[in-house]
């Protein structure tokens, strides 16, 4: 995202473009070449289905970007390459906090999924009971009509 032109960022964020699209416009040709090389290497390593790719592969990025020069990686600068490529910090406490927060998110998602499943079961049970009640009511109304026709044949 950092090295895309504004119009490409907007298309990517809005969902008009995918991150593997050839229509992305980069700020420099070198950035585009590194991105395309990385994208192709990721496809070679992990397959064509982008949804099965990991969030990022720092080692591959460094390889495609030309390795480290004076402690820097092209496209990342002096930043933590792991964080720049994957969004995951690669340093002590931050890494632990990040891992803990990711686990908390997974736990909350599990609880939310379980709650949704219970809600769907309760809703289905309610619908079933409502249909049974409606059927009982119709049966009772039919019996009442039969009784009324026996005892009051003219009405």
HELIX and SHEET records of a PDB file:
HELIX    1   1 UNK A    6  UNK A   14  1                                   9    
HELIX    2   2 UNK A   29  UNK A   46  1                                  18    
HELIX    3   3 UNK A   50  UNK A   52  5                                   3    
HELIX    4   4 UNK A   58  UNK A   65  1                                   8    
HELIX    5   5 UNK A   81  UNK A   86  1                                   6    
HELIX    6   6 UNK A   92  UNK A  151  1                                  60    
SHEET    1   A 2 UNK A  68  UNK A  69  0                                        
SHEET    2   A 2 UNK A  72  UNK A  73 -1                                        
END                                                                             
